């Protein structure tokens, strides 16, 4: 059975594929930008590298396309407000200065995220109407957090993950565990 690929079929296929949620921040000198990404993936453990994609339609794309460094925030369910912040267009994502600050190296990060990766861009690949950004981790900050039942199975370092699936936000935990 073969069905021709169209943008709507392709989008529908990935709508049914759940993905972890991250918030990416960058500042190339013109002020900070942020975007919510579900395309973050590990590429290599040695050297530690990851990748994500940015749509050309994103208001953050021009800055991320030239920024030397980014901060990738891996979001837990309790950071849904940050995922929504990065996914909402036409707003000042940095208006609430109580949510973020700058690292000693200058990058912007959101305080209440348990896992942050400061990374240096090593490759930018144009791919259709998007850009794939490959970055090498310079610093990985994983804070110890335990939620009842979840931290024990997840190495004691993570809260319930935030997942995007079928146009909705979801949390993983004991209720969704199959084995």
Secondary structure, DSSP 8 states (H G I E B T S, - for coil): ------HHHHHHHHHTS-EE-EEEEE-SSS--EEEEES--EEEEETTEEEEEEEETTSTTHHHHTT-SEEEEEE-BGGGHHHHHHHH-SSS-TTS-TTSEEE-TTS-EEETT-SEEEEEEEEEEEEETTEEEEEEEEEEEEE-----TTHHHHTTTS---BEEEETTEEEE-SGGG---
